[in-house]
């Protein structure tokens, strides 16, 4: 597998910084510093190893065949570029997250539509300043105090209406 030289960072740091919460900005800055340091160390070295002048060493090394042996071993040396077995996992995870995002957006749009319907209903009611208790009971039958069918005790909270509550009327 041929190696690929990294010449510059492919990370859009500005776009990433916009998405990072303010309490995580220091962590992002530390990560960017490490990334930049690594990139500088990669670009500081040449892309290919320097060429060795084997003829110079053959002239100056007195042991016969030693330079040829080293040259053969050096040229046979192959340092494999690590296989990329993580990108597919990241891409699969990204697709899964995109599906979750699409599902969340769809659910959110449904919630928004429901809330907008509630807002429209509330806007269609009489203003509360002009509403009587009968109007309130007609508009909100589940929340209104029904003193005829279900009388309650002040402060009309469910806790105060339970048997044994301090203000509750004893059951006979």
Secondary structure, 3 states (H helix, E strand, C coil): CCCCCCCCCCCCHHHHHHHCCHHHHHHHHHHHHHHHHHHHHHHHCCCCCCCCCHHHHHHHCCCCCHHHHHHHHHHHCCCCCCCCCCHHHHHHHHHHHHHHHHHHHHHHHHHHHHHHHHHHHHHHCCCCCCCCHHHHHHHCCCCCCCCCCCCCCCCCCHHHHCCCCCCCCCCC
